[in-house]
Amino acid sequence: MLVIRNPTKIMKKLLIALALTLGTIGALSAAPSTEAAWLAKAKADYPLKTCIVSGEDLGGDMGAAVEYVYHQKGQPDRLVRFCCDKCVEKFEKNPEKYLKEIDEMAAKLKKG
């Protein structure tokens, strides 16, 4: 025979576990739409029509642009667009250099 000594305590733990599970499921189901919205805005706001590494047109002779989300601890994610995968490899060797160039070009375009 099972004897439950403190049913209130057990019930609270079960409710907390349920709430955490539902919260996690809700966050996971909301993430793709949030991510898609972020990516759409980042694409629309992207300041360059050319690859930051090679200078080639995005979506030109090299095919569709390669979209790369750069993650840096403590910083917001950044979309960087390339003409090809080889340029992604070059970017990864010195991302600060290329991000600075993107920011400088974006500032020039804003000034008009």
Secondary structure, DSSP 8 states (H G I E B T S, - for coil): ----S-HHHHHHHHHHHHHHHHHHHHHHHHHHHHHHHHHHHHHHH---SB-TTT--BTTSTT-S-EEEEE--TTS--EEEEESSHHHHHHHHHSHHHHHHHHHHHHHHHHH-
